């Protein structure tokens, strides 16, 4: 089992860097900040 947390995009009050500092092994993106039918960027 891996410790992960869902990240809700730039509006999430917790930054990805903060999540990695507490020892999480993965971050799952919810992609709520990308409108439907938009092309995903890198």
N, CA, C and O atoms as CSV, one atom per row, in Angstrom:
chain,resi,resn,atom,element,x,y,z
A,1,UNK,N,N,0.835,-1.162,0.000
A,1,UNK,CA,C,0.000,0.000,0.000
A,1,UNK,C,C,0.893,1.242,0.000
A,1,UNK,O,O,1.904,1.276,0.702
A,2,UNK,N,N,0.531,2.254,-0.776
A,2,UNK,CA,C,1.288,3.493,-0.855
A,2,UNK,C,C,0.485,4.631,-0.233
A,2,UNK,O,O,-0.735,4.700,-0.381
A,3,UNK,N,N,1.183,5.514,0.460
A,3,UNK,CA,C,0.519,6.683,1.024
A,3,UNK,C,C,0.376,7.731,-0.073
A,3,UNK,O,O,1.371,8.219,-0.609
A,4,UNK,N,N,-0.863,8.074,-0.402
A,4,UNK,CA,C,-1.125,9.067,-1.432
A,4,UNK,C,C,-2.180,10.051,-0.931
A,4,UNK,O,O,-2.861,9.802,0.064
A,5,UNK,N,N,-2.300,11.162,-1.634
A,5,UNK,CA,C,-3.330,12.156,-1.326
A,5,UNK,C,C,-3.806,12.754,-2.636
A,5,UNK,O,O,-3.025,12.937,-3.570
A,6,UNK,N,N,-5.091,13.057,-2.697
A,6,UNK,CA,C,-5.647,13.709,-3.864
A,6,UNK,C,C,-5.296,15.191,-3.828
A,6,UNK,O,O,-5.409,15.829,-2.781
A,7,UNK,N,N,-4.871,15.743,-4.957
A,7,UNK,CA,C,-4.544,17.165,-5.080
A,7,UNK,C,C,-5.553,17.778,-6.027
A,7,UNK,O,O,-5.762,17.269,-7.128
A,8,UNK,N,N,-6.187,18.879,-5.606
A,8,UNK,CA,C,-7.288,19.463,-6.358
A,8,UNK,C,C,-6.883,20.649,-7.218
A,8,UNK,O,O,-7.708,21.529,-7.465
A,9,UNK,N,N,-5.661,20.701,-7.674
A,9,UNK,CA,C,-5.214,21.747,-8.577
A,9,UNK,C,C,-4.663,22.967,-7.859
A,9,UNK,O,O,-4.484,22.943,-6.641
A,10,UNK,N,N,-4.393,24.030,-8.600
A,10,UNK,CA,C,-3.771,25.225,-8.037
A,10,UNK,C,C,-4.562,25.866,-6.896
A,10,UNK,O,O,-3.979,26.576,-6.077
A,11,UNK,N,N,-5.872,25.633,-6.823
A,11,UNK,CA,C,-6.681,26.216,-5.749
A,11,UNK,C,C,-6.577,25.426,-4.437
A,11,UNK,O,O,-7.068,25.884,-3.406
A,12,UNK,N,N,-5.953,24.261,-4.464
A,12,UNK,CA,C,-5.797,23.457,-3.248
A,12,UNK,C,C,-4.914,24.224,-2.261
A,12,UNK,O,O,-3.838,24.686,-2.640
A,13,UNK,N,N,-5.344,24.368,-1.008
A,13,UNK,CA,C,-4.560,25.139,-0.041
A,13,UNK,C,C,-3.221,24.498,0.336
A,13,UNK,O,O,-2.361,25.155,0.923
A,14,UNK,N,N,-3.045,23.230,0.003
A,14,UNK,CA,C,-1.785,22.543,0.317
A,14,UNK,C,C,-1.009,22.334,-0.986
A,14,UNK,O,O,-1.511,21.713,-1.922
A,15,UNK,N,N,0.211,22.854,-1.037
A,15,UNK,CA,C,1.049,22.741,-2.234
A,15,UNK,C,C,1.608,21.319,-2.373
A,15,UNK,O,O,1.790,20.613,-1.381
A,16,UNK,N,N,1.873,20.919,-3.601
A,16,UNK,CA,C,2.448,19.589,-3.840
A,16,UNK,C,C,3.778,19.431,-3.097
A,16,UNK,O,O,4.053,18.363,-2.551
A,17,UNK,N,N,4.595,20.468,-3.072
A,17,UNK,CA,C,5.882,20.394,-2.383
A,17,UNK,C,C,5.683,20.079,-0.903
A,17,UNK,O,O,6.471,19.334,-0.319
A,18,UNK,N,N,4.639,20.637,-0.293
A,18,UNK,CA,C,4.348,20.361,1.119
A,18,UNK,C,C,3.943,18.903,1.314
A,18,UNK,O,O,4.316,18.282,2.309
A,19,UNK,N,N,3.189,18.362,0.377
A,19,UNK,CA,C,2.763,16.969,0.479
A,19,UNK,C,C,3.963,16.024,0.428
A,19,UNK,O,O,4.025,15.049,1.177
A,20,UNK,N,N,4.902,16.316,-0.447
A,20,UNK,CA,C,6.070,15.443,-0.579
A,20,UNK,C,C,6.972,15.532,0.654
A,20,UNK,O,O,7.639,14.558,1.000
A,21,UNK,N,N,6.999,16.688,1.319
A,21,UNK,CA,C,7.826,16.847,2.514
A,21,UNK,C,C,7.320,16.013,3.686
A,21,UNK,O,O,8.106,15.650,4.562
A,22,UNK,N,N,6.024,15.702,3.723
A,22,UNK,CA,C,5.495,14.920,4.849
A,22,UNK,C,C,5.596,13.413,4.594
A,22,UNK,O,O,5.130,12.609,5.401
A,23,UNK,N,N,6.209,13.038,3.467
A,23,UNK,CA,C,6.506,11.630,3.233
A,23,UNK,C,C,5.521,10.868,2.373
A,23,UNK,O,O,5.566,9.638,2.346
A,24,UNK,N,N,4.639,11.547,1.676
A,24,UNK,CA,C,3.732,10.829,0.789
A,24,UNK,C,C,4.523,10.201,-0.349
A,24,UNK,O,O,5.550,10.728,-0.779
A,25,UNK,N,N,4.033,9.081,-0.822
A,25,UNK,CA,C,4.709,8.374,-1.903
A,25,UNK,C,C,4.086,8.676,-3.260
A,25,UNK,O,O,4.608,8.264,-4.296
A,26,UNK,N,N,2.969,9.395,-3.252
A,26,UNK,CA,C,2.333,9.732,-4.513
A,26,UNK,C,C,1.257,10.780,-4.333
A,26,UNK,O,O,0.689,10.933,-3.252
A,27,UNK,N,N,0.985,11.498,-5.408
A,27,UNK,CA,C,-0.059,12.511,-5.421
A,27,UNK,C,C,-0.984,12.187,-6.594
A,27,UNK,O,O,-0.523,11.977,-7.716
A,28,UNK,N,N,-2.276,12.148,-6.330
A,28,UNK,CA,C,-3.273,11.864,-7.345
A,28,UNK,C,C,-3.944,13.181,-7.706
A,28,UNK,O,O,-4.511,13.842,-6.836
A,29,UNK,N,N,-3.890,13.567,-8.965
A,29,UNK,CA,C,-4.507,14.819,-9.399
A,29,UNK,C,C,-5.960,14.577,-9.767
A,29,UNK,O,O,-6.287,13.597,-10.437
A,30,UNK,N,N,-6.825,15.476,-9.325
A,30,UNK,CA,C,-8.245,15.350,-9.627
A,30,UNK,C,C,-8.610,16.027,-10.945
A,30,UNK,O,O,-9.653,15.723,-11.524
A,31,UNK,N,N,-7.770,16.936,-11.425
A,31,UNK,CA,C,-7.970,17.647,-12.683
A,31,UNK,C,C,-9.244,18.488,-12.699
A,31,UNK,O,O,-9.779,18.770,-13.772
A,32,UNK,N,N,-9.742,18.895,-11.521
A,32,UNK,CA,C,-10.942,19.731,-11.461
A,32,UNK,C,C,-10.700,21.118,-12.050
A,32,UNK,O,O,-11.648,21.796,-12.446
A,33,UNK,N,N,-9.443,21.545,-12.109
A,33,UNK,CA,C,-9.128,22.883,-12.594
A,33,UNK,C,C,-9.053,22.962,-14.129
A,33,UNK,O,O,-8.885,24.049,-14.682
A,34,UNK,N,N,-9.175,21.822,-14.813
A,34,UNK,CA,C,-9.127,21.808,-16.277
A,34,UNK,C,C,-10.559,21.662,-16.801
A,34,UNK,O,O,-11.216,20.663,-16.508
A,35,UNK,N,N,-11.053,22.636,-17.569
A,35,UNK,CA,C,-12.413,22.545,-18.106
A,35,UNK,C,C,-12.568,21.350,-19.043
A,35,UNK,O,O,-11.602,20.917,-19.671
A,36,UNK,N,N,-13.768,20.831,-19.133
A,36,UNK,CA,C,-14.071,19.711,-20.018
A,36,UNK,C,C,-13.729,20.074,-21.459
A,36,UNK,O,O,-13.994,21.190,-21.907
A,37,UNK,N,N,-13.149,19.139,-22.168
A,37,UNK,CA,C,-12.759,19.259,-23.584
A,37,UNK,C,C,-11.520,20.108,-23.815
A,37,UNK,O,O,-11.142,20.313,-24.968
A,38,UNK,N,N,-10.860,20.620,-22.752
A,38,UNK,CA,C,-9.600,21.326,-22.948
A,38,UNK,C,C,-8.469,20.327,-23.145
A,38,UNK,O,O,-8.523,19.209,-22.631
A,39,UNK,N,N,-7.458,20.727,-23.881
A,39,UNK,CA,C,-6.272,19.885,-24.084
A,39,UNK,C,C,-5.379,19.999,-22.856
A,39,UNK,O,O,-5.110,21.102,-22.378
A,40,UNK,N,N,-4.924,18.869,-22.352
A,40,UNK,CA,C,-4.043,18.855,-21.175
A,40,UNK,C,C,-2.663,19.334,-21.585
A,40,UNK,O,O,-2.146,18.944,-22.632
A,41,UNK,N,N,-2.070,20.183,-20.756
A,41,UNK,CA,C,-0.697,20.621,-21.010
A,41,UNK,C,C,0.260,19.833,-20.134
A,41,UNK,O,O,-0.144,19.197,-19.161
A,42,UNK,N,N,1.521,19.886,-20.492
A,42,UNK,CA,C,2.530,19.125,-19.744
A,42,UNK,C,C,2.691,19.673,-18.332
A,42,UNK,O,O,3.497,19.157,-17.558
